[in-house]
Amino acid sequence: MTTVIAFIFMFGLLVFVHEWGHLIFAKRAGMLAREFAIGFGPKVFSFTRNETLYTIRLIPAGGYVRVAGEDPEIIELKPGHHIGIEFNENNKIDKIIVNNKDKHPHARVIEVERVDLDHELIIEGYELDDEDTKLTFQVDEKAFFIMDERETQIAPYNRQFASKSPGQRAMQLFAGPMMNFLLAIFIFIILGIVQGTQVEEARMGEIIEDSPADEAGFVTGDEVVRIDDTPISTWEEFTSIIRENPSTELQMTVLRDSQEEQIVVIPNEVESVNEVGEPIQIGQLGVYPAYEKSVIGTITNGFERTFDTTKLILTNLMMLVTGQVSIELLSGPVGIYDATDQIVQTGFWNFLLWTAMLSVNLGVINLVPLPALDGGRLLFVGIELLRGKPVPPEKEGLFHFVGFAFLMLLMLVVTWNDIQRLFL
């Protein structure tokens, strides 16, 4: 149950922050954000506030912000349609009743001749008992369609996604991944405040009991400055040599209380995998790096760890694209849940670290220029800037539709890999 709660919290936080970024910048640009959704499928919970429907949906596989104009609206009025209209105090139409007009006895029923709800905001038509006199009605910019007793706010062109400048559209698309990076930075800073930030040099922190380091006589605060004939100045240099020398005797020169001491240690041999997923044996000493606390160091560390995680994810993506890493190593929701289960057992702070790393991963993946992702849509904004006009909507829509189908297929393959790896 703890893992389930942790996974739901983590998933909800990552998706909420991502979609909140899209929502905030859509509203700042004057776009009509119709829906802010966490999950897909049937609605579990919903409420409306400030023109936006907020929903939690049944299938926890992502989320979305639906902005007017990004997909075709389902309600279209054509000449000959009979509709009911109701007016506000400014004598403008504020309700357009598409069907079930008998449930609205105070509505005025007309036959439509022409409608422009994008620019002019007018409806022209005739009273049913007077087909000789054409009437023109002004429509309020926040009027609602009512169809099957459900309200849908109209979207004048200036409230639609396509009406905004390339810069505003690009910012609205980029805002989701950006918020994931900011969340990661914030979490890394919190971890730095609580735990401190790792020192650069190869200084010992916690020594695991009965580990090779403990048996060799290492104590907290020892700083390794040389291994055999190799000078050591950073923790990365230290761990690199340890990993490369399992079950090998190593002579280490250690600074302890400003005095040099010699310690001989043999790293344990443990199984791991390399960059392409092949099993390998690495050395392990059983020590953690030392940490220190400082305000500037903590803030700097938040940005550095986010950058380093981003670089690692991009490197792995490139290896996947070039075939150096098999698709079988990718994990979907099932694999992430299993990893979360293992990490939760190690403590809250490790779970928080895992959340930060997944947040960076979500930000990076969404910026990949693939159809249906933020990066794919940003690609079309870039193409528009280069060619001086937008790509025809039907062509862009087909591109994203095909890409979405491919992503769903990839999700199924990855999920099947997870199931085979964990249960078969």
C-alpha positions in Angstrom: 0.0 0.0 0.0 2.9 2.4 0.7 4.2 1.9 -2.8 0.8 2.4 -4.3 0.4 5.7 -2.4 4.0 6.8 -3.3 3.5 6.0 -7.0 0.2 7.8 -7.2 1.7 10.9 -5.4 4.8 10.9 -7.6 2.8 10.4 -10.9 0.2 13.0 -9.9 2.9 15.5 -8.9 5.0 15.1 -12.2 1.9 15.3 -14.4 0.3 18.1 -12.5 3.4 20.3 -12.6 3.9 19.6 -16.3 0.3 20.4 -17.3 0.2 23.3 -14.9 3.0 24.9 -16.9 1.0 24.5 -20.1 -2.1 25.9 -18.4 -0.5 29.0 -16.9 1.2 30.1 -20.1 -1.9 29.4 -22.1 -3.9 31.7 -19.9 -1.1 34.3 -19.9 -1.3 34.4 -23.7 -5.1 34.8 -23.6 -5.9 31.3 -24.9 -9.1 29.6 -23.8 -8.0 26.5 -21.8 -11.0 24.3 -22.0 -9.7 21.4 -19.8 -6.9 20.6 -17.4 -6.8 16.8 -17.1 -4.8 14.4 -15.0 -5.0 11.0 -16.6 -7.1 9.8 -19.6 -10.4 8.0 -20.0 -13.6 8.4 -18.0 -13.8 11.3 -15.5 -13.5 10.4 -11.8 -13.7 13.9 -10.4 -14.3 17.3 -12.0 -15.1 20.9 -11.3 -15.0 24.2 -13.4 -13.2 27.4 -12.5 -12.4 30.4 -14.5 -13.5 28.9 -17.8 -11.5 25.7 -17.4 -12.8 22.3 -16.5 -10.4 20.5 -14.1 -10.7 16.7 -14.2 -9.1 13.6 -12.8 -9.5 10.7 -15.1 -9.4 7.0 -14.6 -6.3 5.9 -16.6 -3.0 7.1 -15.0 -1.0 7.4 -18.2 -0.3 11.2 -18.4 -2.5 14.3 -18.7 -3.3 17.2 -21.0 -4.4 20.8 -21.3 -7.0 21.2 -24.0 -6.7 24.7 -25.5 -9.3 26.0 -27.9 -8.3 25.7 -31.5 -5.8 22.9 -31.0 -8.4 20.3 -32.1 -11.6 20.7 -34.0 -14.6 21.8 -32.0 -17.5 19.3 -32.1 -20.3 21.9 -32.5 -20.8 23.5 -35.8 -23.8 25.6 -36.9 -24.9 25.5 -40.5 -27.5 27.4 -42.6 -30.9 25.9 -42.0 -30.3 24.8 -38.4 -32.9 25.7 -35.9 -31.4 26.9 -32.6 -32.6 28.6 -29.4 -30.9 31.7 -28.2 -30.9 33.5 -24.9 -29.5 37.0 -24.1 -27.6 38.6 -21.3 -28.2 42.1 -19.8 -26.2 43.6 -22.7 -28.6 42.2 -25.2 -26.0 39.8 -26.6 -26.4 36.1 -27.0 -24.9 34.2 -24.1 -26.5 30.8 -24.7 -26.9 29.0 -28.0 -29.2 26.0 -27.5 -28.4 23.4 -30.2 -31.0 20.7 -29.2 -33.6 20.0 -26.6 -34.9 23.5 -27.1 -38.2 22.5 -25.4 -36.3 22.4 -22.1 -35.6 26.1 -22.5 -39.0 27.8 -22.8 -37.6 31.3 -22.6 -35.2 30.8 -25.5 -35.9 32.5 -28.8 -35.9 30.0 -31.7 -34.5 31.1 -35.1 -33.4 29.5 -38.3 -29.7 30.1 -39.0 -28.6 31.7 -42.2 -25.0 32.7 -41.4 -22.8 32.3 -38.4 -19.4 33.8 -37.6 -18.2 33.0 -34.1 -14.5 33.4 -34.9 -14.2 37.1 -35.8 -17.5 39.0 -36.2 -19.3 37.2 -33.3 -22.7 37.3 -35.0 -25.6 35.0 -35.9 -27.9 35.9 -38.7 -31.2 34.2 -39.2 -35.0 34.4 -39.3 -37.8 34.0 -36.8 -39.7 30.8 -37.6 -42.9 32.7 -38.1 -41.3 35.5 -40.1 -39.0 34.3 -42.9 -39.0 37.7 -44.7 -37.1 39.6 -42.1 -33.4 38.7 -41.6 -32.2 39.4 -38.1 -28.6 39.9 -36.9 -27.6 39.1 -33.3 -24.4 40.0 -31.5 -22.8 37.1 -29.6 -21.0 37.6 -26.3 -17.4 36.5 -26.5 -18.0 34.2 -23.5 -21.3 32.7 -24.8 -22.0 29.0 -24.4 -23.2 26.3 -26.7 -25.7 24.0 -25.0 -25.9 20.6 -26.5 -27.5 17.6 -24.7 -27.7 20.0 -21.7 -23.9 20.3 -21.6 -22.3 23.7 -21.9 -19.3 24.4 -24.1 -17.8 27.9 -24.2 -17.4 29.4 -27.7 -13.8 30.3 -28.8 -13.4 33.5 -30.8 -10.3 33.4 -33.0 -8.3 35.6 -30.6 -8.8 33.0 -27.8 -7.5 30.1 -30.0 -4.0 28.6 -30.0 -3.4 29.4 -33.7 -4.2 33.1 -33.2 -1.2 33.7 -31.0 2.3 34.7 -32.1 4.9 31.9 -32.7 6.7 33.0 -29.5 3.6 32.7 -27.4 2.7 29.3 -28.8 6.3 28.1 -28.4 6.3 29.3 -24.8 3.0 27.5 -24.0 4.4 24.3 -25.4 7.8 24.6 -23.7 6.3 25.5 -20.4 5.4 21.9 -19.5 8.9 20.5 -19.8 10.3 23.7 -18.2 8.2 23.1 -15.1 9.5 19.6 -14.8 13.1 20.9 -14.9 12.2 23.5 -12.3 10.6 20.9 -10.1 13.8 18.8 -10.3 15.9 21.8 -9.3 13.6 22.5 -6.4 13.7 18.9 -5.1 17.5 18.7 -5.5 17.8 21.9 -3.5 15.5 20.5 -0.7 17.7 17.4 -0.6 20.8 19.6 -0.4 19.2 21.5 2.6 18.4 18.3 4.4 21.4 16.1 3.5 24.0 18.7 2.4 25.8 18.7 -1.0 28.4 16.2 -2.0 32.0 17.5 -1.7 34.1 17.3 -4.8 37.2 15.5 -3.4 37.3 11.8 -2.6 36.3 12.2 1.1 34.6 9.4 3.0 31.2 9.9 4.4 29.2 6.9 5.9 31.1 3.7 6.0 28.9 0.6 5.6 29.4 -1.9 8.4 31.4 -5.1 7.5 32.1 -3.7 4.0 35.6 -3.8 2.5 36.2 -0.2 3.5 35.1 -0.9 7.1 37.4 -4.0 7.3 40.3 -2.1 5.8 40.1 0.6 8.5 38.6 3.5 6.7 36.8 6.1 8.9 34.5 9.0 8.1 36.4 12.0 7.0 39.3 10.1 5.3 40.3 11.6 2.0 41.9 9.4 -0.7 44.6 11.3 -2.5 46.3 8.4 -4.3 45.5 4.9 -5.4 48.7 2.9 -6.2 50.6 5.4 -8.4 47.5 7.4 -9.6 46.8 10.8 -8.0 43.1 11.2 -6.9 41.5 14.6 -6.7 37.7 13.9 -7.1 35.1 11.4 -6.0 34.5 10.5 -9.6 38.1 9.5 -10.1 38.1 7.4 -7.0 34.9 5.5 -7.8 36.0 4.9 -11.4 39.1 3.1 -10.3 37.1 1.1 -7.7 34.6 0.0 -10.3 37.3 -1.1 -12.7 39.1 -3.2 -10.1 36.8 -5.8 -8.5 38.6 -8.3 -6.3 41.9 -6.5 -6.8 44.2 -5.4 -4.0 44.6 -1.6 -4.1 47.1 0.5 -2.1 45.5 3.8 -1.1 47.1 6.9 0.3 44.7 8.6 2.7 44.7 12.0 4.5 43.5 11.7 8.0 43.8 14.6 10.4 46.3 16.2 7.9 48.5 13.1 8.1 49.1 10.6 5.3 48.3 6.9 6.0 48.5 3.8 3.8 45.5 1.5 3.6 45.2 -1.7 1.5 41.7 -2.7 0.4 40.2 -5.2 -1.9 36.8 -4.1 -3.5 34.0 -6.6 -3.5 33.0 -8.0 -6.9 29.3 -7.3 -7.7 27.2 -7.8 -10.8 25.9 -4.8 -12.8 25.2 -3.9 -16.4 27.0 -1.7 -18.9 25.7 1.0 -21.1 24.2 -1.5 -23.6 22.7 -3.7 -21.0 25.3 -6.4 -20.9 26.1 -8.0 -17.5 29.5 -7.0 -16.1 31.4 -7.3 -12.8 32.3 -4.1 -11.0 34.2 -3.3 -7.8 32.3 -2.0 -4.7 34.0 -0.6 -1.6 31.0 0.1 0.7 31.3 3.9 1.3 29.3 7.0 0.7 30.7 10.4 -0.2 31.0 13.1 2.3 28.5 16.0 2.3 28.6 19.6 3.5 26.0 22.3 4.0 26.2 25.8 2.4 23.5 28.0 0.9 25.3 28.8 -2.3 26.5 25.2 -2.7 23.0 23.9 -2.1 21.5 26.1 -4.8 24.3 25.5 -7.2 24.0 21.8 -6.6 20.3 21.9 -7.5 21.1 23.3 -11.0 24.2 21.1 -11.5 22.4 17.8 -10.6 19.5 18.7 -12.9 22.0 19.5 -15.7 24.0 16.2 -15.1 20.8 14.1 -15.1 19.6 15.8 -18.3 23.0 15.1 -20.0 22.8 11.4 -18.9 19.3 11.0 -20.3 20.3 12.6 -23.6 23.3 10.3 -23.8 21.2 7.2 -23.3 18.6 8.5 -25.8 21.4 8.9 -28.4 22.6 5.4 -27.7 19.1 4.1 -28.1 18.7 5.9 -31.5 22.1 4.6 -32.8 21.3 1.1 -31.7 23.9 0.9 -28.9 21.2 0.3 -26.4 18.4 -2.2 -26.9 14.7 -1.2 -26.7 14.3 -4.0 -24.3 16.0 -1.9 -21.6 13.3 0.8 -21.8 10.8 0.8 -18.9 7.2 1.8 -19.0 4.7 2.4 -16.2 5.0 -1.2 -14.9 8.8 -1.0 -14.8 8.7 2.4 -13.1 6.3 1.1 -10.5 8.6 -1.8 -9.8 11.6 0.5 -9.4 9.5 2.8 -7.2 8.6 -0.2 -5.0 12.3 -1.0 -4.5 13.3 2.7 -3.9 10.5 3.3 -1.4 12.0 0.6 0.8 15.2 2.5 1.1 13.6 5.6 2.5 11.8 8.9 1.8 14.8 10.9 0.7 15.8 8.3 -1.9 12.2 8.3 -3.1 12.4 12.1 -3.5 15.6 11.8 -5.4 13.9 9.2 -7.7 11.0 11.7 -8.2 13.5 14.5 -9.3 15.2 12.2 -11.8 11.9 11.1 -13.3 10.8 14.8 -13.5 13.9 15.5 -15.6 13.3 12.4 -17.7 9.7 13.6 -18.4 10.9 17.1 -19.3 13.6 15.7 -21.7 11.4 13.1 -23.4 8.7 15.7 -24.0 11.1 17.9 -25.8 12.2 15.2 -28.2 10.8 16.3 -31.7 8.4 13.4 -32.1 4.8 13.6 -33.2 2.2 14.2 -30.4 4.9 15.3 -27.9 5.6 18.9 -27.0 8.9 18.7 -29.0 7.0 17.6 -32.1 4.6 20.5 -31.9 7.5 22.9 -31.2 9.1 21.6 -34.4 6.1 22.8 -36.4 6.3 26.3 -34.8 10.0 26.3 -35.8 9.1 25.3 -39.4 6.5 28.1 -39.5 9.1 30.6 -38.5 11.5 29.3 -41.3 8.9 29.2 -44.1 7.0 32.3 -43.0 3.6 30.6 -42.8 2.1 27.7 -40.8 2.0 24.1 -42.0 -1.6 23.3 -43.1 -3.5 22.1 -40.1 -4.6 18.8 -41.8 -1.0 17.9 -42.6 0.1 18.7 -39.0 -2.8 16.8 -37.6 -2.0 13.7 -39.7 1.6 13.9 -38.6 0.6 13.9 -34.9 -2.1 11.2 -35.4 0.4 8.8 -36.9 3.0 9.7 -34.3 0.5 9.2 -31.5 -0.4 5.7 -32.8 3.3 4.9 -33.0 3.9 6.1 -29.4 0.9 3.9 -28.2 2.5 0.9 -30.0 5.8 1.7 -28.3 4.1 1.9 -25.0 2.6 -1.5 -25.5 6.0 -3.0 -26.4 7.7 -1.4 -23.5 5.0 -2.6 -21.1 5.2 -6.1 -22.4 9.0 -6.0 -21.9 8.4 -4.9 -18.3 6.0 -7.8 -17.7 8.4 -10.3 -19.2 11.3 -9.0 -17.2 9.4 -9.0 -13.9 6.9 -11.9 -14.1 7.9 -14.3 -16.8 
